[in-house]
Amino acid sequence: MKKIKLDIVGLSYSQTQSGAYALVLGEVSGRRRLPIIIGSFEAQAIAIEIEKMTPSRPLTHDLFKSFAQAYQIEVQEIIIYNLVDGIFYSKLICSDGKRSVEIDARTSDAIAVAVRFDCPIFTYEFILSTAGIVIEGNDFVYLENINESQDDKSAGTSVGSGFASLSIDELKTKLQEALAEESYEKAAKIRDELNKRKAS
């Protein structure tokens, strides 16, 4: 399968899950976005490295990097390779110069490691077409079957969206507002509600 390269384009506090964050990955050579819900610890680990801040003591992902480098192991790339029931599955592709090994990881941990090793992040077309958001000019068009994606089952319980009581016109207005604010997670929930109405 052809790999599609992604960059980190945003990290914000989740509006629907207490203590969770929305990590947004963007297609490098396209206009699609992939929102992923992650825990606060992993969000902090990613943000600290992106901002080039140095914690007083090494975080877990810093320890992983130091340990790997002590044994001449480099992380060459991260692949988000599957999406099942709203949960993304990822793996680290590591090499010691002689052999390459794939290591299974939670997506949030994989990305926290990727920013430390400055290695590329990839996914596959079927994942982007299932859970991605397409940007057309200044407008956002949602792909089929977009789900709120939870990286880890223990990340928390989703809070009700509160959109069920709104009319279709009100939902469309709320969708445009969420898109203007680049609130991908909220927009995905509104789109899900619109799809439920169309199906019924």
KEVO-73378 format. One record per atom (N, C-alpha, C): y negated, z, x negated; residue in three letters. Coordinates in steps of 0.05 Angstrom, whole numbers, plus 5000, padded with zeros to 4 digits. Example, Ala and Ser with C-alpha at 12.3 -4.5 7.8 and 13.67 -1.06 7.14 Angstrom:
# KEVO-73378
511451564736ALA 509051564754ALA 506651564736ALA 504551424743SER 502151434727SER 499951574742SER 
//
This chain:
# KEVO-73378
502450004983MET 500050005000MET 497550004983MET 495549864991LYS 493049844977LYS 491450104980LYS 490450214957LYS 488950464958LYS 485950394962LYS 484650574977ILE 481750544982ILE 480350784969ILE 478350724953LYS 476950934938LYS 474851074956LYS 474751334953LEU 472851504968LEU 471051664950LEU 468651724960ASP 466751904946ASP 466152134965ASP 465252364954ILE 464352574971ILE 461452514979ILE 460952505005VAL 458252435015VAL 456852675029VAL 458452875036GLY 457153105050GLY 459053345052GLY 457853575054LEU 459253825058LEU 457454005074LEU 458354085098SER 456654245115SER 458254445131SER 456854655141TYR 458154865156TYR 459354755182TYR 461754825189SER 463054725213SER 461754845238SER 461054685257GLN 459754775282GLN 461854885302GLN 464354825298THR 466454895317THR 468455095307THR 468655135281GLN 470555335271GLN 469155535253GLN 469255785261SER 467955995246SER 469156015218SER 467456015198GLY 468356045170GLY 469455795158GLY 469255565172ALA 470255315162ALA 467955125155ALA 468554915140TYR 466554725132TYR 467654445137TYR 465754255141ALA 466453975144ALA 465853825119ALA 467953725105LEU 467553565081LEU 467753275090LEU 465753115083VAL 465652835091VAL 466052655066VAL 468052495067LEU 468652305045LEU 467752025055LEU 466651865037GLY 465751595045GLY 467151385029GLY 467851165043GLU 469050935030GLU 467050805010GLU 467950774985VAL 466150684964VAL 465150394969VAL 466950224977SER 466249934981SER 466049865011SER 465450065028GLY 465250015056GLY 463450215070GLY 463550215097ARG 461650385112ARG 463050605128ARG 465650655121ARG 467150855136ARG 466851135124ARG 466951335141ARG 466851615133ARG 469351755143ARG 470351945127LEU 472752095134LEU 472052395133LEU 471652525157PRO 471052805158PRO 473652975157PRO 473553185141ILE 475853365138ILE 474953655140ILE 476253815156ILE 475554095159ILE 476954255137ILE 475454415122ILE 476554575100ILE 475554865102ILE 476855045088GLY 476155325088GLY 473655375071GLY 472555615074SER 470055685060SER 470555715030SER 472855825021PHE 473355854993PHE 473455584979PHE 474855384991GLU 475055124980GLU 472354974980GLU 470855015002ALA 468154895003ALA 466455004981ALA 466555264976GLN 465055384954GLN 465855274927GLN 468555244923ALA 469555134898ALA 468654854893ALA 468454694914ILE 467554414911ILE 464554414906ILE 463054564922ALA 460154574919ALA 459254664892ALA 460554874882ILE 459754984855ILE 460054774834ILE 462154614835GLU 462554414814GLU 460654174818GLU 460254094843ILE 458353874848ILE 455553944838ILE 454754194843GLU 452054294835GLU 451954374806GLU 454254354792LYS 454354424763LYS 453454714758LYS 454254894776MET 453755174772MET 456055294757MET 455555504742THR 457655644727THR 458055924737THR 460355974751PRO 460856244760PRO 461256434737PRO 460856694742SER 461056894720SER 463956904710SER 465856864727ARG 468656854719ARG 469956604731ARG 471956484718PRO 473156234728PRO 474356264756PRO 473756074773LEU 475056054799LEU 477955954795LEU 479555964816THR 482355874814THR 482555584804THR 480755414815HIS 480955134807HIS 480055084778HIS 478255264768ASP 477455254740ASP 479755334723ASP 481255544731LEU 483555634717LEU 485655414715LEU 486055274738PHE 487955054738PHE 487254834718PHE 484654774716LYS 483754574697LYS 484154664668LYS 483454914662SER 483755024635SER 486755024628SER 488455104646PHE 491355114641PHE 492454834635PHE 491654644653ALA 492554374649ALA 491654254622ALA 489154304616GLN 488054184591GLN 489254324566GLN 490054574569ALA 491354714546ALA 493954584538ALA 495254454558TYR 497754314553TYR 497454014554TYR 494953924549GLN 494353634548GLN 495153484573GLN 494753604596ILE 495353474621ILE 492753404635ILE 492453154643GLU 490053054657GLU 490852974685GLU 489053044704VAL 489352944731VAL 487952674732VAL 489552464737GLN 488552194736GLN 487252104762GLN 488352194785GLU 487252114811GLU 488452294833GLU 487052294855ILE 487852444879ILE 488452234901ILE 490652264915ILE 491152084938ILE 491552244963ILE 489952184984ILE 490452295010ILE 492352095023ILE 494952175025TYR 497051975031TYR 498151985059TYR 497452205074ASN 498552205101ASN 496852375119ASN 497152335145LEU 495652485166LEU 497652525189LEU 498352785193VAL 500252855214VAL 499153075231VAL 498953035257ASP 497953235275ASP 495253345266ASP 493453175257GLY 490853255249GLY 490653395221GLY 492853405207ILE 492853525180ILE 493253315159ILE 491453305140PHE 491553115117PHE 493453225096PHE 494953045084TYR 496753105062TYR 495852955037TYR 495753105014SER 494752974990SER 496553044966SER 496152894944LYS 497652944920LYS 495952884896LYS 496453034874LEU 495152994849LEU 496952814832LEU 495852614819ILE 497352454800ILE 496552544772ILE 498452674759CYS 497952804733CYS 499452664710CYS 498352674686SER 499752544663SER 499252704638SER 501252714621ASP 500952844595ASP 500852634573ASP 500552384581GLY 500452154562GLY 503152024558GLY 505252164567LYS 507952044564LYS 509251984591LYS 508752164610ARG 509852124637ARG 507852204658ARG 508152084682SER 506352134704SER 507952294725SER 506652494737VAL 507952664757VAL 506152694781VAL 507352694805GLU 505852724829GLU 506253014839GLU 504053154845ILE 504253434854ILE 502953454882ILE 504453554901ASP 503453584929ASP 501253804929ASP 499153764945ALA 496953954947ALA 495553944974ALA 494354164982ARG 492554145005ARG 490253964997ARG 489153825016THR 487053635010THR 484553774999THR 483854005010SER 481554144999SER 481854224970SER 484254324963ASP 484854394936ASP 484854154918ASP 486053934927ALA 486153684912ALA 483353584905ALA 481553604924ILE 478753504920ILE 477253694901ILE 477753964904ALA 476554154886ALA 477454104857ALA 479954024853VAL 480953954827VAL 479753684818VAL 479553494836ALA 478553224829ALA 475653234818ALA 473953404830VAL 471253424820VAL 471053554792VAL 473053724786ARG 473153844760ARG 474153654738ARG 475953484745PHE 477053294726PHE 475553024727PHE 473553004745ASP 472052764748ASP 473852524752ASP 475852564769CYS 477752344774CYS 477352224802CYS 478251974806PRO 477751844832PRO 479451964855PRO 478351934879ILE 479752014903ILE 480351764919ILE 482951744928PHE 483751504943PHE 485051584969PHE 485151394988THR 486751425012THR 487851145019THR 489251135042TYR 490350875051TYR 488950785077TYR 489250525082GLU 487850405105GLU 488650545132GLU 491250605135PHE 492050715161PHE 490750995166PHE 490051135145ILE 488751395149ILE 485851355157ILE 484451165143LEU 481651105151LEU 481450985179LEU 483350825186SER 483250695212SER 483950895234SER 485351105228THR 486151315247THR 484051525250THR 482951625228ALA 481151855229ALA 478351795218ALA 477751545213GLY 475151475201GLY 473051425221GLY 470551415212ILE 468251355227ILE 466851115213ILE 466250905228VAL 464950675217VAL 461950675222VAL 460350615201ILE 457450595205ILE 456750305205ILE 455450225227GLU 454449945230GLU 451449955230GLU 450149875209GLY 447249885207GLY 446450185209GLY 444850245229ASN 444150525233ASN 445750655255ASN 447650505266ASP 449350605288ASP 452050685277ASP 453350865291PHE 456050955283PHE 458050865305PHE 460250745297VAL 462250655315VAL 464850795308VAL 466050925327TYR 468451085321TYR 470950915323TYR 472850965305LEU 475350825306LEU 477150965326LEU 479350825333GLU 481250945352GLU 482551195342GLU 483351375360ASN 484951615354ASN 483651805334ASN 481051815333ILE 479852005314ILE 480452285324ILE 481252455306ASN 481852735313ASN 480252915295ASN 479753165305GLU 478653365287GLU 480853425267GLU 480253385242SER 482353405221SER 482253675208SER 484453815209GLN 484654075197GLN 486454075173GLN 485354125150ASP 486754105125ASP 489054305123ASP 488554545135ASP 490554755132ASP 490954885159ASP 493354925168LYS 493855045195LYS 492655315197LYS 492255455175SER 491155725176SER 488155725174SER 486855495175ALA 483955495171ALA 482455615194ALA 483755645217GLY 482355765240GLY 482955625266GLY 482255745288THR 482755635314THR 480255495323THR 480655265335SER 478355105344SER 476955235367SER 474455235367VAL 472855345389VAL 472455125410VAL 472455185436GLY 472154985456GLY 469554835453GLY 469654575459SER 467354405454SER 465154445475SER 465854515500GLY 463854555520GLY 462754295531GLY 464054065525PHE 463153805534PHE 464353715560PHE 466353855570ALA 467853775594ALA 466053775619ALA 463953945619SER 462253965642SER 460053755643SER 459753605621LEU 457553405620LEU 458453135633LEU 456452985643SER 457052715654SER 457352525630SER 458352285636ILE 458752085616ILE 456152005602ILE 454051975619ASP 451351915607ASP 450352135589ASP 450852385597GLU 449952615581GLU 451552615555GLU 454152555557LEU 455852545533LEU 454852335513LEU 454152105524LYS 453151885507LYS 450551955493LYS 448852105507THR 446352195496THR 446852395473THR 448752585479LYS 449452795459LYS 450752655435LYS 452252445439LEU 453552305417LEU 451452175399LEU 449452055411GLN 447251935395GLN 445752145379GLN 445352375392GLU 443952595378GLU 445552695354GLU 448152725358ALA 449952825337ALA 450052625314ALA 450052365320LEU 450052155300LEU 447452145284LEU 445252185298ALA 442652185285ALA 442452425265ALA 443852645272GLU 443852875255GLU 446052865234GLU 447652655235GLU 449952615217GLU 451952845220GLU 452152945244SER 454053155250SER 456653035259SER 458252945239TYR 460752795244TYR 462752935261TYR 463053195256GLU 465053345270GLU 464453365300GLU 461953435306LYS 461053455334LYS 461253185348LYS 460452975334ALA 460652705345ALA 463552625351ALA 465452705334ALA 468252655338ALA 469252785364ALA 468353035368LYS 469253185392LYS 468153045418LYS 465552955416ILE 464352825439ILE 465852565445ILE 466552415424ARG 467952165427ARG 470752215440ARG 472052435431ASP 474652505443ASP 474452555473ASP 472252695480GLU 471852745509GLU 471352485524GLU 469752305512LEU 469252045525LEU 471851895529LEU 473551895508ASN 476151755510ASN 477951875532ASN 477852145535LYS 479452275555LYS 478652175583LYS 475952155586ARG 474852055612ARG 475751775618ARG 475751605597LYS 476551325601LYS 479451305608LYS 481151475596ALA 484051465601ALA 484751565628ALA 483151745640SER 483851865666SER 482851695689SER 
//
